[in-house]
Amino acid sequence: MTRLLALDCSAGACSAAVRDGGSLLAWARTAMDRGHAEALLPMLERVMAEAGIAFADLDAVAATIGPGSFTGVRIGLAAARGIALAGGLATVPVTSLDAVAAAADAGDGPLLVVLDAKRRDLYGQWFGPDGTALGPPRAAPAEALWAERPAGAGTVRLAGDATAAVRALPLDPGLRVAAAGDLGPDARAVAALALRCLAAGGGGKLAPLYLRAPDVSMPRGAAS
């Protein structure tokens, strides 16, 4: 069995999960817009204690790489990299959009996952009914993401913490829009995806996926 720690700090929550193969040993999640740095390490210690295993007993660590909060993504990746480096563990990157899609309610129609990007743009990606990505993740207005919906679909499913922005659009008459989950990424889904990836011989570097520039500006004269 593969013992894996998964964590997520990429959106409006902090979560961690420990799995031993097909068994979920421990899980914790706290909704928060700020304070991920203070919350994450105590949460990891709690779930590891609840799981009854030491960090040295892990085989792999997984984390969301974004898109999402710049600060949250950096905090999560720093923690995951540190744990992996200390234990010589395999690492598995999981996008926040993939994690939401994996946890979405089942259905026959294509799925649009949308996450709050804290500006007019949303982070979004379309998935098929079987969870296969239909295109790359994007940072775009709700209108642009909706315009990319697959042709001929009678039902479209929505998931993520920004579905209200899509529902506020003038949607097609006769098209059924079904709710498939209104939360952001969760470490349980991150863990399940990571184990599937490892079983297929995958894994990889924990590198951030930002999609857009940070909300900061250089001091005047700094680039000169």
ABEGO torsion letter per residue (X at the ends): XBBBBBBBAABABBBBBBBBEABBABBBBBBBABGAAAAAAAAAAAAAAAAGBBAAABABBBBBAOBEBAAAAAAAAAAAAAAAAAAGBBBBBBBAAAAAAAABBBBABBBBBBBBAGBABBBBBBBBAAGBBABBBBBBBAAAAAAABBBGBABBBBBEAAAAAAAABBBBBGBBBBBAEABBBBAAAAAAAAAAAAAAGBEEBBBBBAGBBBBBBBBBGAAX
